[in-house]
């Protein structure tokens, strides 16, 4: 199952889960799904440590620069997410309701996840996100999402603490979602997304992640 299949299944709520942020326009990717992907892409580029080469995502725990047209890391979180999401709100301008993942995503995000570096973006973003959750005291929950057992829940307030209010505010602004709506959607869907992206009970390598795109 590829990433687009995973996102479509989550977006459509196949198990009847509540969908607090499932507002999409024109049949394209919903804002909460774009927010999840933007979060992973942002974490891939804003890990800790030294910088990778231009346009190349970093390995988990390192920092990378964004490709042309995606925004500048020195410009701040809002600029990065604005570049990833095309500075739009609530949908993907010009996105096609069907087709490839890149077709359904706006701005630099579609280019990243439709390009050659997609595997390293996905793998690096997952690694940095899990590391951040562990450092903020939510490692047990994060490891349950990666493992093969039942996923532990995470509350919206705990997720905001783990991710940072500035990250939440920036994603909310660039997806057109309200803060509480975004947090509810992330707390619902992030565990499932990580669970489905780690079918072997561990974080995927770049090669394995690339095969999911």
ROSE-4610 file (N, C-alpha, C; in Angstrom, 1 decimal, always signed):
// ROSE-4610
residu = [X/X/X/X/X/X/X/X/X/X/X/X/X/X/X/X/X/X/X/X/X/X/X/X/X/X/X/X/X/X/X/X/X/X/X/X/X/X/X/X/X/X/X/X/X/X/X/X/X/X/X/X/X/X/X/X/X/X/X/X/X/X/X/X/X/X/X/X/X/X/X/X/X/X/X/X/X/X/X/X/X/X/X/X/X/X/X/X/X/X/X/X/X/X/X/X/X/X/X/X/X/X/X/X/X/X/X/X/X/X/X/X/X/X/X/X/X/X/X/X/X/X/X/X/X/X/X/X/X/X/X/X/X/X/X/X/X/X/X/X/X/X/X/X/X/X/X/X/X/X/X/X/X/X/X/X/X/X/X/X/X/X/X/X/X/X/X/X/X/X/X/X/X/X/X/X/X/X/X/X/X/X/X/X/X/X/X/X/X/X/X/X/X/X/X/X/X/X/X/X/X/X/X/X/X/X/X/X/X/X/X/X/X/X/X/X/X/X/X/X/X/X/X/X/X/X/X/X/X/X/X/X/X/X/X/X/X/X/X/X/X/X/X/X/X/X/X/X/X/X/X/X/X/X/X/X/X/X/X/X/X/X/X/X/X/X/X/X/X/X/X/X/X/X/X/X/X/X/X/X/X/X/X/X/X/X/X/X/X/X/X/X/X/X/X/X/X/X/X/X/X/X/X/X/X/X/X/X/X/X/X/X/X/X/X/X/X/X/X/X/X/X/X/X/X/X/X/X/X/X/X/X/X/X/X/X/X/X/X/X/X/X/X/X/X/X/X/X/X/X/X/X/X/X/X/X/X/X/X/X/X/X/X/X/X/X/X/X/X/X/X/X/X/X/X/X/X/X/X/X/X/X/X/X/X/X/X/X/X/X/X/X/X/X/X/X/X/X/X/X/X/X/X/X/X/X/X/X/X/X/X/X/X/X/X/X/X/X/X/X/X/X/X/X/X/X/X/X/X/X/X/X/X/X/X/X/X/X/X/X/X/X/X/X/X/X/X/X/X/X/X/X/X/X/X/X/X/X/X/X/X/X/X/X/X/X/X/X/X/X/X/X/X/X/X/X/X/X/X/X/X/X/X/X/X/X/X/X/X/X/X/X/X/X/X/X/X/X/X/X/X/X/X/X/X/X/X/X/X/X/X/X/X/X/X/X/X/X/X/X/X/X/X/X/X/X/X/X/X/X/X/X/X/X/X/X/X/X/X/X/X/X/X/X/X/X/X/X/X/X/X/X/X/X/X/X/X/X/X/X/X/X/X/X/X/X/X/X/X/X/X/X/X/X/X/X/X/X/X/X/X/X/X/X/X/X/X/X/X/X/X/X/X/X/X/X/X/X/X/X/X/X/X/X/X/X/X/X/X/X/X/X/X/X/X/X/X/X/X/X/X/X/X/X/X/X/X/X/X/X/X/X/X/X/X/X/X/X/X]
num = [1/1/1/2/2/2/3/3/3/4/4/4/5/5/5/6/6/6/7/7/7/8/8/8/9/9/9/10/10/10/11/11/11/12/12/12/13/13/13/14/14/14/15/15/15/16/16/16/17/17/17/18/18/18/19/19/19/20/20/20/21/21/21/22/22/22/23/23/23/24/24/24/25/25/25/26/26/26/27/27/27/28/28/28/29/29/29/30/30/30/31/31/31/32/32/32/33/33/33/34/34/34/35/35/35/36/36/36/37/37/37/38/38/38/39/39/39/40/40/40/41/41/41/42/42/42/43/43/43/44/44/44/45/45/45/46/46/46/47/47/47/48/48/48/49/49/49/50/50/50/51/51/51/52/52/52/53/53/53/54/54/54/55/55/55/56/56/56/57/57/57/58/58/58/59/59/59/60/60/60/61/61/61/62/62/62/63/63/63/64/64/64/65/65/65/66/66/66/67/67/67/68/68/68/69/69/69/70/70/70/71/71/71/72/72/72/73/73/73/74/74/74/75/75/75/76/76/76/77/77/77/78/78/78/79/79/79/80/80/80/81/81/81/82/82/82/83/83/83/84/84/84/85/85/85/86/86/86/87/87/87/88/88/88/89/89/89/90/90/90/91/91/91/92/92/92/93/93/93/94/94/94/95/95/95/96/96/96/97/97/97/98/98/98/99/99/99/100/100/100/101/101/101/102/102/102/103/103/103/104/104/104/105/105/105/106/106/106/107/107/107/108/108/108/109/109/109/110/110/110/111/111/111/112/112/112/113/113/113/114/114/114/115/115/115/116/116/116/117/117/117/118/118/118/119/119/119/120/120/120/121/121/121/122/122/122/123/123/123/124/124/124/125/125/125/126/126/126/127/127/127/128/128/128/129/129/129/130/130/130/131/131/131/132/132/132/133/133/133/134/134/134/135/135/135/136/136/136/137/137/137/138/138/138/139/139/139/140/140/140/141/141/141/142/142/142/143/143/143/144/144/144/145/145/145/146/146/146/147/147/147/148/148/148/149/149/149/150/150/150/151/151/151/152/152/152/153/153/153/154/154/154/155/155/155/156/156/156/157/157/157/158/158/158/159/159/159/160/160/160/161/161/161/162/162/162/163/163/163/164/164/164/165/165/165/166/166/166/167/167/167/168/168/168/169/169/169/170/170/170/171/171/171/172/172/172/173/173/173/174/174/174/175/175/175/176/176/176/177/177/177/178/178/178/179/179/179/180/180/180/181/181/181/182/182/182/183/183/183/184/184/184/185/185/185/186/186/186/187/187/187/188/188/188/189/189/189/190/190/190/191/191/191/192/192/192/193/193/193/194/194/194/195/195/195/196/196/196/197/197/197/198/198/198/199/199/199/200/200/200/201/201/201/202/202/202/203/203/203/204/204/204/205/205/205/206/206/206/207/207/207/208/208/208/209/209/209/210/210/210/211/211/211/212/212/212/213/213/213]
x = [+0.8/+0.0/+0.9/+0.6/+1.4/+0.9/+1.7/+1.3/+0.0/-0.3/-1.5/-2.7/-2.6/-3.6/-3.9/-2.8/-2.9/-3.6/-3.2/-3.9/-5.4/-5.7/-7.1/-7.9/-7.3/-8.1/-8.3/-7.3/-7.5/-8.5/-8.4/-9.2/-10.7/-10.9/-12.3/-12.9/-12.0/-12.5/-13.1/-12.3/-12.8/-13.3/-12.7/-13.2/-14.1/-14.7/-15.7/-15.2/-13.8/-13.3/-13.8/-13.8/-14.3/-13.3/-13.8/-13.0/-13.1/-12.5/-12.7/-12.2/-11.3/-10.7/-10.6/-11.7/-11.8/-12.4/-12.1/-12.7/-11.8/-12.2/-11.4/-12.3/-11.6/-12.2/-12.0/-13.0/-12.9/-12.4/-12.6/-12.2/-10.7/-9.9/-8.5/-8.1/-6.8/-6.3/-6.9/-7.4/-8.0/-6.9/-7.3/-6.3/-5.5/-6.2/-5.5/-4.5/-4.7/-3.8/-2.6/-2.8/-1.7/-0.9/-1.6/-0.9/+0.0/-0.4/+0.4/+1.6/+1.5/+2.6/+3.6/+3.0/+3.9/+4.6/+4.0/+4.7/+5.9/+5.7/+6.8/+7.9/+7.5/+8.5/+9.3/+8.6/+9.3/+10.3/+9.9/+10.8/+12.0/+11.8/+12.9/+14.0/+13.5/+14.4/+14.9/+14.3/+14.6/+15.1/+15.7/+16.4/+17.5/+18.1/+19.3/+20.6/+21.6/+22.9/+23.3/+24.3/+24.8/+23.9/+24.2/+23.3/+23.8/+22.8/+23.0/+23.1/+23.4/+23.6/+22.2/+22.3/+21.1/+20.2/+18.9/+17.9/+17.9/+18.7/+18.8/+18.3/+17.3/+16.8/+17.9/+17.9/+18.9/+18.5/+19.5/+19.2/+18.6/+17.9/+17.3/+18.3/+17.9/+18.8/+19.6/+19.5/+20.3/+19.4/+20.0/+19.3/+19.6/+18.6/+18.8/+18.2/+18.6/+18.0/+16.9/+16.1/+14.9/+15.3/+14.7/+15.0/+14.4/+14.9/+14.4/+12.9/+12.4/+10.9/+10.1/+10.8/+10.1/+10.2/+11.0/+11.1/+12.5/+12.9/+14.2/+14.2/+15.0/+15.0/+15.4/+16.2/+16.5/+15.4/+14.4/+13.2/+12.2/+12.4/+11.5/+10.5/+9.9/+8.9/+7.8/+7.2/+6.1/+6.5/+7.8/+8.3/+8.4/+9.0/+9.2/+7.8/+6.9/+5.6/+4.8/+5.0/+4.4/+4.9/+6.2/+6.7/+6.2/+6.2/+5.7/+4.3/+3.4/+2.0/+1.5/+2.4/+2.1/+1.4/+1.6/+1.0/-0.5/-1.1/-2.5/-3.2/-4.5/-5.2/-6.4/-6.5/-7.6/-7.7/-6.6/-6.7/-5.5/-5.5/-4.4/-4.8/-4.4/-4.8/-4.4/-5.3/-4.9/-4.7/-4.8/-4.6/-5.6/-5.2/-6.1/-6.8/-8.1/-8.8/-8.3/-7.7/-7.2/-5.8/-5.2/-3.8/-2.8/-1.6/-0.5/-0.5/+0.3/+0.3/+0.8/+1.8/+2.3/+1.2/+0.3/-0.8/-1.7/-1.9/-2.9/-2.3/-1.0/-0.4/+0.0/-0.1/+0.3/+1.8/+2.2/+3.5/+4.7/+5.7/+6.8/+6.6/+5.5/+5.2/+5.0/+4.3/+4.1/+5.4/+6.2/+7.5/+8.4/+8.4/+9.2/+8.8/+7.5/+7.0/+6.7/+6.9/+6.8/+8.2/+9.2/+10.6/+11.5/+12.7/+13.7/+14.1/+13.9/+14.3/+13.1/+12.0/+10.8/+11.1/+11.9/+12.2/+12.9/+13.9/+14.7/+13.9/+12.9/+12.0/+11.2/+10.6/+9.6/+10.4/+11.5/+12.3/+12.8/+13.4/+14.0/+13.0/+11.8/+10.8/+10.2/+10.0/+9.6/+10.6/+11.9/+12.9/+13.0/+13.0/+13.1/+11.8/+10.7/+9.4/+9.4/+9.7/+9.7/+10.8/+11.9/+13.0/+12.4/+11.7/+11.2/+10.1/+9.3/+8.3/+8.9/+10.0/+10.7/+11.3/+11.9/+12.6/+11.6/+10.3/+9.3/+8.5/+8.9/+8.3/+7.2/+7.1/+6.0/+6.6/+7.7/+8.4/+7.6/+7.0/+6.2/+5.1/+4.4/+3.3/+3.8/+4.9/+5.5/+5.9/+6.6/+7.0/+5.8/+4.7/+3.5/+3.0/+3.1/+2.7/+3.6/+4.9/+5.8/+5.7/+5.5/+5.4/+4.1/+4.0/+2.9/+1.7/+1.8/+0.7/-0.3/-1.2/-2.2/-1.5/-2.0/-1.5/-2.0/-1.1/-1.5/-2.0/-3.0/-3.5/-2.6/-2.7/-2.0/-3.1/-3.1/-4.1/-3.7/-4.6/-4.2/-3.3/-3.5/-2.6/-1.2/-1.1/+0.2/+0.9/+0.2/+0.8/+1.3/+0.5/+0.9/+2.2/+2.3/+3.5/+4.7/+4.5/+5.6/+6.0/+5.1/+5.4/+5.8/+5.3/+5.5/+4.4/+4.0/+2.8/+3.1/+4.4/+4.7/+4.5/+4.8/+4.6/+3.1/+2.3/+0.9/+0.3/+0.7/+0.1/+0.4/+1.7/+2.1/+1.3/+1.2/+0.5/-1.0/-1.6/-3.0/-3.2/-2.2/-2.4/-2.3/-1.4/-1.2/-2.1/-2.9/-3.9/-5.3/-5.4/-6.8/-7.6/-7.0/-7.7/-7.5/-8.5/-8.4/-7.5/-6.9/-5.9/-6.4/-7.6/-8.2/-8.6/-9.0/-9.4/-8.2/-7.1/-5.8/-5.3/-5.3/-4.8/-5.6/-6.9/-7.8/-7.5/-7.3/-7.1/-5.7/-4.7/-3.4/-3.4/-4.0/-4.0/-4.8/-5.8/-6.5/-5.7/-5.1/-4.5/-3.0/-2.2/-0.8/-0.4/-1.0/-0.7/-0.9/-2.1/-2.4/-1.4/-1.1/-0.1/+1.2/+1.8/+3.1/+3.0/+1.9/+1.6/+1.7/+1.0/+1.0/+2.2/+3.0/+4.3/+5.4/+5.1/+6.1/+5.6/+5.3/+4.6/+5.5/+6.8/+7.8/+8.1/+7.4/+7.7/+8.9/+9.4/+10.6/+10.4/+11.3/+11.3/+11.8/+11.3/+11.7/+13.0/+13.8/+15.0/+14.6/+15.5/+15.1/+14.6/+15.2/+14.8/+13.4/+13.1/+11.8/+10.7/+11.1/+10.2/+9.9/+10.9/+10.7/+9.7/+9.7/+8.7/+7.3/+7.1/+5.8/+5.2/+6.0/+5.5/+4.8]
y = [-1.2/+0.0/+1.2/+2.2/+3.4/+4.5/+5.6/+6.7/+7.3/+7.4/+8.0/+7.1/+5.8/+4.9/+5.1/+5.2/+5.4/+6.7/+7.7/+9.0/+9.0/+8.4/+8.4/+7.6/+6.4/+5.6/+6.4/+7.1/+7.9/+9.0/+9.7/+10.8/+10.4/+9.2/+8.7/+8.0/+7.8/+7.3/+5.9/+4.9/+3.6/+2.8/+3.2/+2.5/+3.4/+4.4/+5.2/+6.1/+6.4/+7.3/+8.7/+9.5/+10.9/+11.7/+12.5/+13.3/+14.8/+15.3/+16.7/+17.7/+17.3/+18.2/+17.7/+17.1/+16.5/+17.3/+18.6/+19.6/+19.6/+19.1/+19.2/+19.9/+20.4/+21.2/+20.5/+20.3/+19.7/+18.3/+17.6/+16.2/+15.9/+17.0/+16.8/+16.4/+16.6/+16.3/+17.2/+16.6/+17.4/+18.2/+19.4/+20.2/+19.4/+18.5/+17.8/+16.8/+16.2/+15.3/+16.1/+17.3/+18.1/+18.6/+18.9/+19.3/+18.2/+16.9/+15.8/+15.7/+15.8/+15.7/+16.9/+18.1/+19.2/+19.1/+18.5/+18.3/+17.4/+16.3/+15.4/+16.0/+16.8/+17.4/+18.5/+19.2/+20.3/+19.6/+18.5/+17.8/+17.3/+16.9/+16.4/+17.5/+18.7/+19.8/+20.6/+20.4/+21.1/+20.3/+19.1/+18.3/+19.0/+18.4/+19.1/+18.7/+19.6/+19.3/+20.2/+19.7/+20.4/+20.4/+21.1/+21.3/+20.3/+19.8/+18.9/+19.8/+19.1/+19.9/+20.5/+21.5/+22.2/+21.3/+21.3/+20.5/+19.1/+18.7/+17.3/+17.2/+16.4/+16.2/+15.6/+15.9/+15.3/+14.0/+13.3/+12.1/+12.5/+11.6/+12.0/+12.6/+13.7/+14.4/+15.5/+15.7/+16.7/+17.7/+18.8/+19.9/+19.9/+20.2/+20.2/+21.5/+21.9/+23.1/+22.7/+23.6/+23.3/+23.5/+22.8/+23.0/+24.4/+24.8/+26.1/+26.2/+27.4/+27.6/+27.1/+26.5/+25.9/+26.7/+27.8/+28.7/+28.5/+29.5/+29.5/+29.1/+28.1/+27.8/+29.0/+30.0/+31.2/+32.1/+31.9/+32.8/+32.5/+31.4/+31.0/+29.9/+29.4/+28.3/+28.7/+29.9/+30.3/+30.3/+30.8/+30.8/+29.4/+28.5/+27.1/+26.5/+26.6/+25.9/+26.6/+27.9/+28.7/+28.2/+27.9/+27.3/+25.9/+25.1/+23.7/+23.7/+24.5/+24.5/+25.5/+26.2/+27.2/+28.4/+28.7/+29.9/+29.9/+28.8/+28.8/+28.4/+28.4/+28.0/+27.1/+26.0/+25.1/+24.3/+24.1/+23.3/+23.5/+22.7/+22.8/+23.5/+24.8/+25.5/+24.8/+24.5/+23.9/+22.4/+21.8/+20.4/+19.6/+18.4/+17.5/+16.6/+16.4/+15.5/+14.1/+13.7/+12.3/+12.4/+11.2/+11.2/+10.9/+11.3/+11.0/+11.9/+11.5/+12.3/+13.7/+13.9/+15.2/+16.1/+15.4/+16.2/+16.8/+16.1/+16.5/+17.4/+17.7/+18.6/+19.9/+21.0/+22.3/+22.6/+23.7/+24.3/+23.3/+23.5/+22.7/+21.3/+21.1/+19.8/+18.7/+19.1/+18.2/+17.8/+18.8/+18.6/+17.7/+17.9/+17.1/+15.6/+15.4/+14.0/+13.4/+14.1/+13.5/+13.4/+13.8/+13.8/+12.7/+12.8/+11.7/+11.6/+12.8/+12.8/+12.4/+11.9/+11.7/+10.7/+9.7/+8.6/+9.2/+10.1/+10.6/+11.7/+12.4/+13.3/+12.5/+11.5/+10.7/+10.0/+9.4/+8.6/+9.6/+10.7/+11.7/+12.4/+12.7/+13.4/+12.5/+11.2/+10.3/+10.2/+10.0/+9.9/+11.1/+12.3/+13.5/+13.7/+13.4/+13.5/+12.6/+11.3/+10.4/+10.8/+11.2/+11.7/+12.8/+13.8/+14.9/+14.5/+13.6/+13.1/+12.4/+11.6/+10.9/+12.0/+13.0/+14.0/+14.8/+14.9/+15.6/+14.7/+13.5/+12.6/+11.7/+11.6/+10.8/+9.7/+9.2/+8.1/+6.8/+6.5/+5.2/+5.2/+6.4/+6.5/+6.3/+7.1/+7.0/+5.6/+4.9/+3.6/+2.6/+2.9/+2.0/+2.2/+3.4/+3.6/+2.9/+2.8/+2.2/+0.6/+0.2/-1.3/-1.9/-3.2/-3.9/-4.1/-3.6/-3.7/-2.5/-2.3/-1.3/+0.1/+1.0/+2.4/+3.1/+3.7/+4.5/+5.9/+6.4/+7.7/+8.8/+10.0/+11.2/+12.3/+13.1/+14.1/+15.3/+16.2/+17.4/+18.2/+18.4/+19.2/+18.6/+17.3/+16.7/+16.8/+16.7/+16.8/+18.3/+19.2/+20.6/+20.9/+20.3/+20.4/+19.8/+18.6/+17.9/+18.6/+19.2/+19.8/+21.3/+21.9/+23.3/+24.2/+25.2/+26.0/+26.8/+27.1/+27.8/+27.0/+25.7/+24.8/+24.6/+24.4/+24.3/+25.5/+26.7/+27.9/+28.1/+27.7/+27.9/+26.9/+25.7/+24.7/+25.1/+25.6/+26.0/+27.1/+28.1/+29.2/+28.8/+27.9/+27.6/+26.5/+25.9/+24.9/+25.5/+26.6/+27.2/+26.5/+25.7/+25.1/+25.9/+25.8/+26.4/+25.6/+26.3/+25.6/+24.4/+24.5/+23.3/+22.2/+22.6/+21.6/+20.9/+21.6/+21.0/+20.0/+20.4/+19.6/+18.3/+18.5/+17.3/+16.3/+16.9/+16.1/+15.4/+16.1/+15.5/+14.4/+14.6/+13.6/+12.4/+12.5/+11.4/+10.6/+11.3/+10.7/+10.5/+11.2/+11.0/+9.6/+9.1/+7.7/+6.7/+6.8/+5.9/+6.0/+7.3/+7.5/+6.9/+7.1/+6.5/+5.0/+4.5/+3.1/+2.4/+3.1/+2.5/+2.7/+3.7/+3.9/+3.1/+2.3/+1.5/+0.0/-0.6/-1.9/-3.0/-2.8/-3.8/-3.6/-2.7/-2.4/-1.6/-0.9/+0.0/+1.1/+2.1/+3.2/+2.7/+3.2/+2.7/+3.3/+2.6/+3.2/+4.2/+4.9/+5.8/+5.0/+3.8/+3.0/+2.5/+2.0/+1.5/+2.6/+3.8/+4.9/+5.3/+5.3/+5.7/+4.8/+3.5/+2.6/+2.8/+3.6/+4.0/+5.1/+5.9/+7.1/+6.7]
z = [+0.0/+0.0/+0.0/-0.9/-1.0/-0.1/-0.1/+0.8/+0.4/-0.9/-1.4/-1.0/-1.1/-0.6/+0.9/+1.7/+3.1/+3.4/+2.8/+3.1/+2.7/+1.5/+1.1/+2.0/+2.5/+3.5/+4.8/+5.3/+6.5/+6.3/+5.1/+4.8/+4.7/+4.2/+4.0/+5.2/+6.3/+7.5/+7.3/+6.8/+6.6/+7.8/+9.0/+10.2/+11.0/+10.4/+11.1/+12.1/+12.1/+13.1/+12.8/+13.9/+13.7/+12.8/+12.0/+11.0/+11.3/+12.3/+12.7/+11.7/+10.8/+9.9/+8.5/+8.1/+6.7/+5.7/+5.8/+4.8/+3.6/+2.5/+1.2/+0.2/-0.8/-1.8/-3.2/-3.9/-5.2/-5.3/-4.2/-4.2/-4.0/-3.7/-3.6/-2.1/-1.8/-0.5/+0.6/+1.7/+2.7/+3.4/+4.1/+4.8/+5.9/+6.6/+7.7/+7.1/+6.0/+5.3/+4.8/+4.3/+3.8/+5.0/+6.1/+7.4/+7.9/+7.8/+8.2/+7.4/+6.1/+5.2/+5.3/+5.5/+5.7/+7.0/+8.0/+9.3/+9.1/+8.4/+8.1/+7.3/+6.3/+5.4/+6.2/+7.1/+7.9/+8.8/+9.5/+10.4/+9.6/+8.4/+7.6/+7.4/+7.2/+6.9/+8.2/+9.3/+10.5/+11.6/+11.3/+12.3/+12.9/+13.9/+14.6/+13.9/+14.2/+13.7/+12.5/+11.7/+10.6/+9.4/+8.4/+7.2/+6.1/+5.4/+4.3/+3.0/+1.9/+0.7/+0.2/-0.6/-1.0/-1.7/-1.3/-2.0/-1.5/-0.5/-0.1/+1.4/+1.6/+3.0/+3.8/+5.1/+6.0/+6.6/+7.1/+7.8/+9.2/+9.8/+11.1/+12.1/+12.7/+13.6/+13.0/+11.6/+11.0/+10.3/+9.9/+9.2/+7.7/+6.9/+5.5/+5.0/+3.8/+3.1/+2.2/+1.9/+1.0/-0.4/-1.4/-2.8/-3.2/-4.4/-4.9/-5.0/-4.5/-4.6/-3.4/-2.5/-1.3/-0.1/-0.1/+1.0/+1.6/+2.5/+3.0/+4.5/+5.0/+6.4/+7.3/+6.7/+7.5/+7.6/+6.8/+6.8/+7.9/+8.6/+9.7/+9.3/+10.3/+10.2/+9.2/+9.3/+8.5/+7.0/+6.7/+5.3/+4.8/+5.6/+5.1/+4.8/+5.8/+5.5/+4.4/+4.3/+3.2/+1.9/+1.8/+0.5/+0.3/+1.4/+1.2/+0.7/+1.3/+1.1/+0.1/-0.6/-1.6/-1.1/+0.2/+0.9/+0.7/+0.4/+0.3/+1.6/+1.6/+2.8/+2.5/+3.2/+3.1/+1.9/+1.1/-0.1/-0.9/-2.0/-2.9/-4.2/-4.4/-5.6/-6.9/-7.7/-9.0/-8.9/-7.7/-7.5/-8.3/-8.8/-9.5/-8.4/-8.5/-7.6/-7.6/-8.7/-8.8/-9.5/-9.5/-10.2/-9.1/-9.3/-8.4/-7.2/-6.2/-5.0/-5.2/-6.1/-6.5/-7.1/-7.9/-8.5/-7.4/-6.3/-5.3/-4.2/-4.3/-3.3/-3.8/-3.0/-3.5/-3.3/-3.9/-3.6/-3.7/-2.9/-2.8/-2.3/-1.6/-1.0/-2.1/-3.1/-4.2/-4.9/-5.1/-5.7/-4.9/-3.6/-2.7/-2.7/-2.5/-2.4/-3.8/-4.8/-6.2/-6.8/-6.1/-6.7/-6.2/-6.7/-6.4/-4.9/-4.2/-2.8/-1.8/-2.4/-1.6/-0.5/-0.7/+0.3/+1.5/+1.2/+2.3/+3.1/+2.4/+3.1/+4.1/+3.6/+4.4/+5.5/+5.2/+6.3/+7.3/+6.8/+7.7/+8.6/+7.9/+8.7/+9.8/+9.5/+10.5/+11.7/+11.3/+12.3/+13.2/+12.7/+13.5/+14.3/+13.8/+14.5/+15.7/+15.5/+16.6/+17.7/+17.2/+18.2/+19.0/+18.4/+19.1/+20.1/+19.7/+20.6/+21.8/+21.6/+22.7/+23.6/+23.1/+23.9/+24.8/+24.3/+25.0/+26.0/+26.2/+27.1/+26.6/+25.2/+24.6/+23.8/+24.2/+23.5/+23.5/+24.7/+24.8/+23.7/+23.6/+22.7/+21.2/+20.9/+19.6/+19.2/+20.2/+19.9/+19.7/+20.3/+20.1/+18.7/+18.1/+16.7/+15.8/+16.1/+15.2/+15.3/+16.5/+16.8/+16.2/+16.4/+15.8/+16.7/+17.9/+18.9/+18.7/+19.7/+19.7/+19.8/+19.1/+19.2/+20.4/+21.2/+22.3/+21.8/+22.5/+22.1/+22.6/+21.9/+22.4/+22.4/+23.4/+23.5/+22.7/+22.2/+21.5/+22.3/+23.6/+24.4/+24.5/+24.6/+24.7/+23.3/+22.2/+20.9/+20.7/+21.1/+21.0/+21.8/+23.0/+23.8/+23.1/+22.5/+21.8/+20.5/+19.8/+18.5/+18.6/+19.6/+19.8/+19.2/+20.0/+19.6/+18.3/+18.0/+16.8/+15.6/+15.7/+14.6/+14.3/+15.4/+15.2/+14.6/+15.1/+14.5/+13.0/+12.7/+11.3/+10.4/+10.8/+10.0/+9.9/+11.0/+11.0/+10.0/+10.0/+9.1/+7.6/+7.3/+5.9/+5.4/+6.3/+5.8/+5.9/+6.6/+6.8/+7.9/+8.7/+9.8/+11.1/+11.9/+13.2/+14.1/+15.1/+16.0/+16.6/+17.2/+17.9/+16.9/+15.7/+14.7/+14.2/+14.0/+13.6/+14.6/+15.9/+16.9/+17.1/+17.0/+17.0/+15.9/+14.7/+13.5/+13.6/+14.1/+14.2/+15.3/+16.4/+17.5/+17.0/+16.2/+15.6/+14.6/+13.7/+12.5/+12.5/+13.3/+13.3/+13.8/+14.9/+15.2/+14.1/+13.4/+12.3/+11.2/+10.8/+9.7/+10.0/+11.2/+11.6/+11.6/+12.1/+12.2/+10.8/+9.8/+8.5/+7.7/+8.1/+7.4/+8.0/+9.0/+9.7/+9.8/+8.7/+8.7/+9.3/+9.3/+9.8/+11.3/+12.0/+13.4/+13.6/+12.6/+12.8/+11.8/+11.9/+11.0/+9.6/+8.5/+7.2/+6.8/+6.0/+5.4/+4.3/+3.7/+2.6/+1.4/+1.2/+0.1/+0.3/+1.5/+1.8/+1.8/+2.3/+2.3/+0.8/+0.0/-1.4/-2.1/-1.7/-2.4/-1.9/-0.9/-0.4/-1.2/-1.9/-2.6/-3.8]
